[in-house]
């Protein structure tokens, strides 16, 4: 069974670290794996949380609101 919180952990860490690559390094994963995890989370939520490029990530307005609720939990 897949950890339903993995996408949340990856999302918050990517925002905190400022990139998918940095989050992946902290988790011992590949950047692609972290990106896929966040994509699955976005699909489950029906929201786009991040705009990402090869150099940085930016939160969408929905991503900002979701991040705040993740931090409260």
LUMDRENLO-635629 format. One record per residue: residue number from 0; z, x negated, y negated of N, C-alpha, C, O in turn. Coordinates in nm, 3 decimals. Each point is the difference from the previous one (the first is absolute). Layout:
# LUMDRENLO-635629
[NUM, [Z, X, Y], [Z, X, Y], [Z, X, Y], [Z, X, Y]]
...
//
This chain:
# LUMDRENLO-635629
[0, [0.000, -0.084, 0.119], [0.000, 0.084, -0.119], [0.000, -0.088, -0.125], [0.075, -0.097, -0.008]]
[1, [-0.158, 0.130, -0.085], [-0.009, -0.076, -0.124], [0.120, 0.031, -0.089], [0.044, 0.114, -0.009]]
[2, [0.006, -0.216, -0.056], [0.111, 0.016, -0.094], [-0.050, 0.078, -0.121], [-0.084, -0.050, -0.075]]
[3, [0.135, 0.170, 0.053], [-0.049, 0.082, -0.110], [0.042, -0.054, -0.136], [-0.053, 0.044, -0.102]]
[4, [0.145, -0.136, 0.099], [0.043, -0.058, -0.126], [-0.070, -0.132, -0.033], [0.018, -0.054, -0.109]]
[5, [-0.098, 0.003, 0.202], [-0.068, -0.128, -0.020], [-0.088, 0.003, -0.124], [0.000, -0.096, -0.077]]
[6, [-0.073, 0.200, 0.056], [-0.086, 0.009, -0.117], [0.079, -0.001, -0.129], [-0.043, -0.057, -0.100]]
[7, [0.158, 0.119, 0.102], [0.085, 0.003, -0.119], [0.053, -0.140, -0.029], [-0.004, -0.047, -0.114]]
[8, [0.054, -0.019, 0.217], [0.050, -0.137, -0.017], [-0.110, -0.091, -0.054], [0.024, -0.078, -0.092]]
[9, [-0.143, 0.088, 0.149], [-0.111, -0.084, -0.041], [-0.042, 0.030, -0.144], [-0.029, -0.091, -0.078]]
[10, [0.026, 0.219, 0.043], [-0.036, 0.042, -0.136], [0.098, -0.057, -0.102], [-0.043, -0.060, -0.099]]
[11, [0.172, 0.079, 0.121], [0.101, -0.047, -0.095], [-0.004, -0.153, -0.011], [0.010, -0.054, -0.110]]
[12, [-0.023, -0.014, 0.221], [-0.003, -0.146, -0.002], [-0.125, -0.052, -0.071], [0.007, -0.098, -0.074]]
[13, [-0.121, 0.163, 0.096], [-0.123, -0.041, -0.067], [0.014, 0.014, -0.152], [-0.045, -0.087, -0.075]]
[14, [0.106, 0.195, 0.031], [0.023, 0.019, -0.143], [0.097, -0.106, -0.053], [-0.025, -0.061, -0.104]]
[15, [0.133, 0.039, 0.176], [0.100, -0.099, -0.042], [-0.059, -0.141, -0.007], [0.030, -0.076, -0.091]]
[16, [-0.114, 0.041, 0.189], [-0.058, -0.134, 0.006], [-0.125, -0.014, -0.087], [-0.041, -0.111, -0.033]]
[17, [-0.019, 0.223, -0.004], [-0.117, -0.003, -0.087], [-0.133, -0.013, 0.071], [-0.105, -0.002, -0.066]]
[18, [0.106, -0.007, 0.199], [-0.127, -0.006, 0.074], [0.023, 0.033, 0.146], [0.111, -0.011, 0.053]]
[19, [-0.220, 0.053, 0.011], [0.006, 0.027, 0.143], [0.021, -0.129, 0.078], [0.071, -0.002, 0.101]]
[20, [-0.133, -0.105, -0.147], [0.011, -0.129, 0.067], [0.143, -0.052, -0.001], [0.050, -0.049, 0.102]]
[21, [0.016, 0.059, -0.216], [0.139, -0.045, -0.010], [0.092, 0.085, 0.086], [0.092, -0.052, 0.064]]
[22, [-0.116, 0.182, -0.062], [0.080, 0.089, 0.085], [-0.023, -0.036, 0.147], [0.094, -0.004, 0.079]]
[23, [-0.219, -0.021, -0.044], [-0.033, -0.036, 0.139], [0.070, -0.128, 0.042], [0.053, -0.010, 0.110]]
[24, [-0.052, -0.089, -0.199], [0.066, -0.127, 0.031], [0.150, 0.022, 0.024], [0.058, -0.059, 0.091]]
[25, [0.003, 0.144, -0.171], [0.143, 0.028, 0.015], [0.030, 0.073, 0.130], [0.108, -0.014, 0.058]]
[26, [-0.205, 0.094, -0.012], [0.019, 0.078, 0.121], [-0.051, -0.070, 0.126], [0.022, 0.047, 0.111]]
[27, [-0.091, -0.159, -0.130], [-0.058, -0.070, 0.114], [-0.122, 0.072, 0.055], [-0.029, -0.007, 0.120]]
[28, [-0.043, 0.076, -0.207], [-0.119, 0.075, 0.039], [-0.121, -0.053, -0.078], [0.013, -0.090, -0.082]]
[29, [-0.129, 0.147, 0.109], [-0.118, -0.032, -0.079], [-0.010, 0.097, -0.117], [0.056, 0.110, 0.004]]
[30, [-0.127, -0.151, -0.107], [-0.022, 0.089, -0.114], [-0.072, 0.127, 0.043], [0.027, 0.108, -0.052]]
[31, [-0.118, -0.123, 0.145], [-0.074, 0.114, 0.052], [0.093, 0.101, 0.068], [-0.015, 0.121, -0.018]]
[32, [0.111, -0.170, 0.094], [0.095, 0.089, 0.068], [0.084, 0.077, -0.100], [0.026, 0.119, 0.018]]
[33, [0.017, -0.186, -0.124], [0.079, 0.068, -0.103], [-0.086, 0.102, -0.072], [0.044, 0.112, -0.027]]
[34, [-0.166, -0.149, -0.005], [-0.092, 0.093, -0.065], [-0.025, 0.124, 0.084], [-0.002, 0.112, -0.053]]
[35, [-0.017, -0.131, 0.183], [-0.022, 0.114, 0.090], [0.124, 0.088, 0.008], [-0.010, 0.123, 0.005]]
[36, [0.126, -0.185, -0.002], [0.125, 0.075, 0.006], [0.016, 0.089, -0.124], [0.038, 0.116, 0.011]]
[37, [-0.068, -0.172, -0.127], [0.010, 0.076, -0.124], [-0.108, 0.108, -0.005], [0.026, 0.110, -0.049]]
[38, [-0.145, -0.140, 0.099], [-0.107, 0.101, 0.006], [0.040, 0.118, 0.087], [-0.028, 0.115, -0.034]]
[39, [0.093, -0.143, 0.147], [0.048, 0.108, 0.087], [0.106, 0.084, -0.070], [0.002, 0.122, 0.012]]
[40, [0.086, -0.189, -0.087], [0.101, 0.072, -0.076], [-0.067, 0.090, -0.103], [0.037, 0.117, -0.014]]
[41, [-0.135, -0.170, -0.058], [-0.073, 0.080, -0.100], [-0.068, 0.120, 0.066], [0.001, 0.109, -0.056]]
[42, [-0.059, -0.130, 0.173], [-0.066, 0.111, 0.071], [0.101, 0.107, 0.040], [-0.027, 0.119, -0.012]]
[43, [0.143, -0.162, 0.061], [0.105, 0.097, 0.039], [0.047, 0.080, -0.120], [0.024, 0.120, 0.010]]
[44, [-0.011, -0.188, -0.125], [0.049, 0.067, -0.121], [-0.109, 0.078, -0.072], [0.029, 0.092, -0.077]]
[45, [-0.155, -0.129, 0.101], [-0.110, 0.062, -0.073], [-0.006, -0.047, -0.144], [-0.045, 0.073, -0.088]]
[46, [0.091, -0.196, 0.064], [0.006, -0.057, -0.135], [-0.053, -0.142, 0.001], [0.012, -0.070, 0.101]]
[47, [-0.069, 0.027, -0.212], [-0.031, -0.142, -0.015], [0.115, -0.061, -0.079], [0.029, 0.042, -0.112]]
[48, [0.037, -0.140, 0.172], [0.118, -0.061, -0.060], [-0.034, -0.126, -0.079], [0.065, -0.030, -0.100]]
[49, [-0.168, -0.043, 0.146], [-0.033, -0.128, -0.061], [-0.149, -0.011, -0.031], [-0.084, 0.059, 0.067]]
[50, [0.056, -0.136, -0.170], [-0.134, -0.053, -0.024], [0.014, -0.148, 0.028], [0.081, -0.068, -0.064]]
[51, [-0.157, 0.016, 0.159], [0.015, -0.142, 0.032], [-0.131, -0.074, -0.015], [-0.108, 0.053, 0.026]]
[52, [0.121, -0.178, -0.069], [-0.112, -0.093, -0.004], [0.043, -0.121, 0.081], [0.110, -0.003, 0.056]]
[53, [-0.196, -0.097, -0.050], [0.037, -0.119, 0.076], [0.111, -0.077, -0.068], [0.068, -0.080, 0.064]]
[54, [-0.047, 0.101, -0.191], [0.100, -0.076, -0.074], [0.128, 0.074, -0.033], [0.104, -0.062, -0.022]]
[55, [-0.109, 0.195, 0.018], [0.121, 0.073, -0.039], [-0.005, 0.145, 0.045], [-0.103, 0.050, 0.044]]
[56, [0.217, 0.014, -0.056], [0.009, 0.142, 0.027], [0.057, 0.070, -0.123], [0.081, -0.057, -0.073]]
[57, [-0.125, 0.178, 0.052], [0.052, 0.084, -0.107], [0.039, 0.134, 0.059], [-0.071, 0.054, 0.086]]
[58, [0.182, -0.001, -0.131], [0.043, 0.131, 0.045], [-0.078, 0.110, -0.071], [-0.029, -0.011, -0.119]]
[59, [-0.005, 0.115, 0.193], [-0.052, 0.121, -0.063], [0.121, 0.075, -0.056], [0.114, -0.039, 0.025]]
[60, [-0.138, 0.145, -0.099], [0.114, 0.078, -0.051], [0.077, 0.062, 0.116], [0.123, 0.010, -0.005]]
[61, [-0.194, 0.033, 0.110], [0.067, 0.053, 0.118], [0.078, -0.109, 0.071], [0.109, 0.024, 0.052]]
[62, [-0.164, -0.146, -0.050], [0.068, -0.113, 0.060], [0.129, -0.034, -0.071], [0.100, -0.035, 0.063]]
[63, [-0.102, 0.044, -0.197], [0.122, -0.026, -0.078], [0.109, 0.101, 0.036], [0.115, -0.038, 0.021]]
[64, [-0.153, 0.165, -0.014], [0.098, 0.104, 0.034], [0.052, -0.018, 0.142], [0.120, 0.017, 0.026]]
[65, [-0.210, -0.050, 0.067], [0.041, -0.019, 0.139], [0.091, -0.121, 0.014], [0.097, 0.004, 0.075]]
[66, [-0.128, -0.112, -0.147], [0.083, -0.119, 0.005], [0.142, 0.032, -0.046], [0.097, -0.044, 0.063]]
[67, [-0.083, 0.121, -0.169], [0.133, 0.039, -0.047], [0.076, 0.077, 0.106], [0.120, -0.024, 0.021]]
[68, [-0.187, 0.117, 0.048], [0.070, 0.075, 0.104], [0.033, -0.088, 0.121], [0.104, 0.019, 0.064]]
[69, [-0.191, -0.116, -0.033], [0.030, -0.094, 0.110], [0.123, -0.083, -0.034], [0.084, -0.023, 0.086]]
[70, [-0.075, -0.021, -0.209], [0.115, -0.083, -0.041], [0.130, 0.081, 0.003], [0.106, -0.056, 0.030]]
[71, [-0.113, 0.185, -0.059], [0.121, 0.084, 0.006], [0.049, 0.012, 0.143], [0.120, 0.005, 0.024]]
[72, [-0.213, 0.001, 0.069], [0.037, 0.014, 0.142], [0.059, -0.130, 0.048], [0.039, -0.011, 0.116]]
//
